[in-house]
Each structure stands twice: as C-alpha cells, then as structure tokens.
C-alpha cells in the first residue's frame, strides 16, 4: 500500500483532468490538423488511463471522487501537461517499486513530443 494515499488520488485526478483537457480542445478546435493531433493524443492517453487508474487502485486502495474542471491546460501547453503526467507517474511508481507503471510512464512521456510535432502542422 502507498504510504501517502492522497498521492495516488491526486495522480488519478491529474490523469483524468489531462485526458478531459485533451478531449475538450479536440472537440473545440477549428483546425483540422489540431483536431487530428489531439485525436492522436487522446486515443494514446485514453488507452492507458483506465489501466493505470485501476492498477493504482489495486496498489493503493479505493479512489473516492474527482475534482475535474475543464479545461485546466491550454492547447499549446498540452504536450507539457502530458510530459509532466508521465514524469509524475514515473516518480510515484519508482518510489513504490511498481515496475509495470514505471514502464507505462515512459509510454505517456513518449506521447508528448509526437503531439508537439503534430501541433506544428496546424
């Protein structure tokens, strides 16, 4: 079990928030290139979100609620938000010796530079 239960809850909220932010910008852009770039990021992160959150609940215990406010991350900051999300997961997972989540964190970090590139095509 996690020594700081609040840490895993804050991470789950951050992950859900980032996913919601990407989806918000994806649905509200008027640029086809931005729409496609954000679709890539949303699909890539969304595929990991459920698995990561379920593993964190398994490792650290139930998650009780969420505080999602959309959007909290501006469009051109999304790649940085995704990178931070991956690095935060890597730090927490390393500290708790959750090796499977350390590897998944690298996948999240890898989404960031590709999204950054795709957004230059706008």
Secondary structure, DSSP 8 states (H G I E B T S, - for coil): --S-HHHHHHHHHHHHHHHHHHHHHHHH---HHHHHHHHHHHHHHHHHHHHHHHHHHHHH---------S--S-GGGHHHHHHHHHHHHHHHHHHTT-HHHHHHHHHHHHHHHHHHHHHTT-
